[in-house]
Amino acid sequence: MIKIQIPSMGEVTLTHLILDFNGTIAVDGRLATGVRERLEELSRHLDIHIITADTYGSAHDTGLDIPLHIIPKGEQDRAKLEFVQGLGSEGCVAIGNGANDALMLREAKLGFAIVQAEGCATTTMMASDVLFTDINDALDTLLSPKRLIATLRK
């Protein structure tokens, strides 16, 4: 669990981290450098889930000991939204970049959009609370959550 007092939001208690795979923690189907170590550290504080359409068919090959949820083609945005709702939105931080991530980012207590090599859908960017240009910066912010105070206070 991660607890942080954010002036404009009150006390935020996070219990789940939901991650998109391709474009978020992976580039061209391969896990980005530095992600594995950060996820191992975060797993001491949060229940981590990867939810993906698995465009490259490589999500099973990461060697990560994290639950992997492959969603079917069609209404992927709704599937991701329903996944967050099923966990309890108030305890979730979600990270993604694609158009099919916008609803889950908006629904989660905190939504982080990532702009990396694959880019980021503008709908997802607008649905997020914070925008990062590197997945490791987003994960590091969860490891040092006081960073969110300056970013999110009004």
N, C-alpha and C positions, 0 to 999 in steps of 0.2 A: 504494500500500500504506500502511496505517496500522498502526503497532505501538504497543501500550500495555501496560505492566506493571500488572496489577490484582492486588492482594494475594491475594484469594480465588480468582483464576482463573489466575494466572501470566501469562506473556507471551501477549498476544492479537495475532494478525496477521490483519488484515482485508484482503481483496482485492476483495470484491464487496459491493455494496449492492443489495438487492432491495426494491423499493417497490410497494406496492399503489397504485392510482390514486385511485378515488373514495372519499372519506372520509379519505384519507391525505394525498396531495399535491394533491388537487383537491376542491373543494366544489361540489356540484351540476354536476359535469362540467367545471368550469373550474379551471385551475391556480391554486392559492393564491398570493397576493402574496408575493414574496420567495423563492419556491421555485426559480425559474429560475436566479437568481444563485448561490444556494447549491449547486445541482446542478452548475453550470458549474465552481465551485471544487472541489467534491468529485470531479469527473471527472478531475482531475489526480492523484488519489490512489487512486481505486477504479474498478472496472468497474461501471457502474450499469445496472440492468435494471428495467423497469416490467413487472409482471405483473398482469393485470386481466381481469375479466369484461366490462369496459367497459359498465356499466349505462346510461350516457347516450349512448354511441356517439360520444364526443368525444375519446377518448384519442389519436387520430391528429392532432388539431387543435392540439396544444400548441406545435408548432414546436421541441420539444426534440430534440436530436441524441442520443437515448438509445434503445437497443433496446427495442422494445415487443412484449410477448408477450400476445396475446389468448387467453384460455382459454375453452373451450366450457362451456356450461351442464352441470351435473351433475358431481359430485365435484370441485368447484373446489378444495376444501381439499387433496385428494390431488394435484391437478395442481401446486399451489403447493409442496407438500412435495417432490414429485419434482423440481421445478425446482431447489430449493435443494440437494437431494442430488446432482443432476447437476453442479452447480458445485463441490461439495465443501463441506459444511456448516461445517467448521472455519474457513473463510476468509470466512464470510458474516455480514453484519448485515442483518436483515430488518425492515421497518417496515410496520405495517398496523393496521387497526381492526376489520375484519369477522370474523364467525365463520369465514369461509373462509380467514382468515390465521393462525389459532391454530397449526396444525400447522407452518407454515413458521417462525413465530416461535420455537416450541419447538425446532425442528431446527437453526436457525442458531446460530452461536457466540454472537451477541448478537441478542436480539429486542426491538424497541421497539414498544410499543403507543401509539396516538394517540387521545386523546379530544377531538374537536372538534365541529363542528356536527352531524355525523351520529351522534355517540356512539361507543361501543366495546363490542363484545360481551364479556361477562364472561369467556367462555372464552379469548378472545384476551388480555384483560388479565392473566388468571392464567398464561397461557403465556409472557408477556413477562419480560424481565429488568429493563426500565425502562419507566415510564409517563410520557408527556408530554401536555401539554394544548395543544400547538401544534407543528405539523410543523417550523417554523423553529427551535424550540428543540432538537428532535431532530437536525436537520441541523447546527446550530451545535455541538452536543455532539460530533459526528463531526469537525468542523473544529477543535475544541479538546478532544481526547479525554481530557485529564487530568481533565476533569469527571467521567468515569466512575469514577475512583479512589474519590472520596468516596462516590459513590452505591452502588457495588457491593462495596466492601470489607466484610468481616465482623469 
